[in-house]
């Protein structure tokens, strides 16, 4: 995870142009797909989704702390966290739910179907978040292009979940995936606000990981007190890559915190989704998990989502004035 990603410029120092911002968002989405695959394999080994999420958040937090401590401007920006309203610091709850639900779902339904399921919650959540002005860029109008783009994403979900893999999946698990998708939209908006106040994407990422890790540790403690904790096998040095999910998630959070002001929550979400879907599709083709291969309907869903990203990014057509 390069330090330049977590560093970020101040919110008003250098404008982020749309094309590079979109490219960064798509790339970060592909990274999330890889993170979900890694965490899914880690969960299979540890046999506990919450513990898997804690491992992911811990390694991510270590990476973020190293980057923040290495930069004087970031260390100074940490003090400005207390200027952020308390509710805006809770973005890490969305990330925690995403990692935990993803770790539980990937071994069951595969990365591609998981990612498509996240679209339903993420697109609807992004529309509401943008309209309410919860992101750092303020309220974004619900233009025809943005609404059609989100609607097309939902069509993609309907097409994809009609396949064999989705019909055999647990309805409760799919519902949790949708809720986690909604949390992603809220997470991106709130992280953008933290970055705006502190002036540093690394600090926004740090807050995200600290809050998320505390929530996960609390949840695991409650779960262990109620039903005990039965840990599987910790991956050895031969599978060292299973501990890289956290730094990948940190890079994703940092990129989103930087570009959300320029793109808005909906457009950022759709760009991330397109990267996730493309990466997930590739992973499920090259290295499928168990019986979670893909079918034609999944491919159609990916294609429709990519079209939705392009559609949502088109500028609104100005209304003609009548004399």
N, C-alpha and C positions, 0 to 999 in steps of 0.2 A: 504494500500500500504506500504509494509515494507521498512524501510529506506535502508536496505542492497541492495535492487533492484536498487534504485536511486543512491546509492553511487558509486559502480563500482570501480574497480581497475584502475590504470593508464594503458594506452594502451600497455606498454611493461613490466609491473611488473609481471603479471602472465598469462600464456597462457590459452586461453579458449579452452578446448578439444571439439571435434566435437559432441560427444554424449550428454553431458550436454547442450551444446549450442543449439542443435536441439530440445531437450526436452523443454528448456526454450522458444524457439521460437514457438513451437506448443502450449504450455500453454498460451503464450501471445496472440496467435491468437484466442483461445477459449474465452479469456477475451474480445477481440475486438468484437466478436459476441454478447456477453452479453451486452457490452457497446452500440452497435447499437440497440439492442432491447430496452434498457432503454431509449436511446435518441429518438427512434421512438415513444415510449409512451409519453415522455415529449413533443415532437412536437405535438402530437395529442391534448394534454392539452393546450399548449401555442398557437397553430395554426400558428406558424411561424418557419421555418427551421433555418433561420439565428439567431433568438433570442435563439432558442434551442442550437445551436452550441456555442453561446456566453456564455450561462449558463454552458455548459459542459467545455469549456475552462477556464472559471473563477474559477470553483471549482477545476479543475485540477491544475491551476496555484497556487492557495492557498496551495494545498497539496505539490507541488514541492518547493515553497518558504519555507515552514516550514521545509522540509527535508534539503534543502541547508543551511539555516541559522543555523541549529542544528549541522553542521559539519564545523570545522575550515578549513579543507583542501578544502572543496567545496567553502567556502567564498573566500579563496585565489584564487581559480581557476576561479572565476567570472571575475577577472581582465584580464585573458588571452583570454577572448572572443574577445577582440579588435585585437588580433593577427590573428583571423580567417578572411579570405577574406569575404567581405560583401555578395557576392552571396551565399556563403556556409551557411550563417545564415538565409536563406530564406526557410529552410525546413518546417517551421511551416505553410507555405501556402498549402503544400500538406495535412497536418493534418487537417487544417481548411476546405478544400474542402471535405475531406473524411467525417468529422463529419456532415457538412451541407447537403451534398448529401445523406448520410446515414439516417439522420433524416427525410428527405423528402421522401426517397424511401421505408423505412421499412413498414410504414402503408399501402403502395400500393402493394408491391410485396413480403413482408416477408423477413426475415433475410437470409434464405438459398439462394434464388434467387439473392438477393443483393450481397451476398458474391461470388457467382459463377460469377456474372457479373464483379466484381472487378478483377477476375482472368485474364480476357482478357487484361486489361490495365496493370496490375501488372507484368505479366510474360513477355510481350513484352517490357515493360519499363525496367525490371530488366536485360534482355539480353543486351539492348543498354547501360544501365548504367554500367554494369559490363565490357562490351567490351571497353567502353570509359575510364574506370578507374576512375570514379567519386567517388567511394567508398574509404574508408580509406585503404583497402588492395591492392589498385592499380588495374591494368587491369587483368581480369580473362579471360582465353582463352575460346572460344566457343567450348567446347569439345562435342563429339557426345552425351554423356549422358545428358549434360545440355540442349542441343538443343532439344533432344527427350523428355526430361522431360517437357520443356516448351510447346512443340508441343502437348503433351498428355493433358496438362492442357487446351489448346485451344480446343481440341477435346471434353473435358469434358464440356466446355462452350457450344459448339454447340449442344451437346446432351441435356443439361439441358434446354436451351432456346427453345427447340422444344416442351416443355410441355405446357399445357393449361395456367398455370399462366403467363408464359413469353409471350405468344401470345397476351394476353389481356393487357400487360403492355405498357406504353407510350414509343415509340421509343426514344424520346428526353431524357426521364428519364434514360433509359438504356444506352444511349450514354454518359450522364453525369457520370454515374457509372463507365464506362470504363475509362473516363478521370481521375476520382478520383483514380482509380486503378494505372494508370501511375504515378500519383502524389505520391502514397505511395512508389513506388520504388525509386523515386528521394529523397523523404523525408528520407528514411532509409540510403541512401548513404551519404547525406549531414550531417545528425545528427551524423553519424559515424565519419565524418571528424571533426566536432566540438568537439566531445568527444576525438579524437586523439590529437588535439591541446591543449585543456584545461585539459586533463587528468582526466575528471570527467563526468560520464554519467548523473548525476543530473544537472550539469550546461548545458549540451547539451539539456536536456529535458526542462530546464528553458527557454533557448533561443527559442526553438520550440514553447512553449506555449505563450511567449510574442509576437512573430511575428504573430502567428496565431490569437491571440486575437485582436491585432491591425487591422489585415486585416478584421476580421469579424465585428468589431465595425464600421469600415469605410464602409463596404458593407451595413450594416444595416442602417447607417445614410443616405447613398445615396438612398436606397430603400424607407426609410420613407419620404425623401424629395420629392420623385417622386410620391409615391402612398399612403402615410400615413402609420401608424402602428396600426394595430388592434390586440391587445393582448388578448388571451383567458384567461383561468383560471390558476393561479399558483397552483401547487400541494401543498396540506397541509401536516401536520406532519404525516398523515396516509399513505402518499406515499413518505416518506423521501428518499427512495432508488432511486428515479428518479434523485436525485442530485449526484449520485455516478459515473456517466458516465465519468466525468473529471478525477478523480483519477485513474480509470481503464485505460483511455487513456494514462495517465502519466506513469503508470507502463509498458504499451506496448512500448512506445517510449524509455524508459530507457533500457529495455531489448534489443530492436533492436540495440540501440547505442552501447551496450556492445558486442554483438555477431556478428555484421555484418562484422567485420574485419576478423573473423575466417571463417565464412560461405560464404562470398560474398553476394551480393545483391540478385542474383537469388535464391540461395539455401535457404537463409533466407526467401525470399518471399514465396517460395513454402512451407516451413515448417509452416510459419504463416498461409498461405492459408489452409493447411490441418487442423490446429487447428480451424480456423474460420469456415470451412465447417462442421467439426464434431460438433462443438458447435452450429452452426446455425441449422443444421439438428435436433439436439436434442431439441432445443428451439421450432422449428416449429412443432415437433411431440408432445411435452409435452404441449406447450401453444401457439398454432397458433394464428396469428393476423388476425381477420376477416376471409376472405375467402382465405388467403394466405397459405393454407396447402401445403404439398409436395406430389409429385407423384413419380412413379417408376423412371422416367427419372432423377429427381433430385438426387435420391439415387445413380443411376449409375454415375452421374457426380461427386458426392462426392468420390465414390470408385476410379474412374479414376484419380482424383486429388491426392489421397493418394498414388497411385501407381507411379504417376509422381514424387512425393517427394522422394520416395525410389530410383527411377531410377536416378534422378539428383544427388543424393548423392553418387552414386557409383564412385570409382576412375577410371580415364581414363585408358584404356588398353594400355600398352606401345607398341610402334611399334617395330617389330622385325628387327634387323639389318641384312642386307644381306652382305655376304662376298664380 
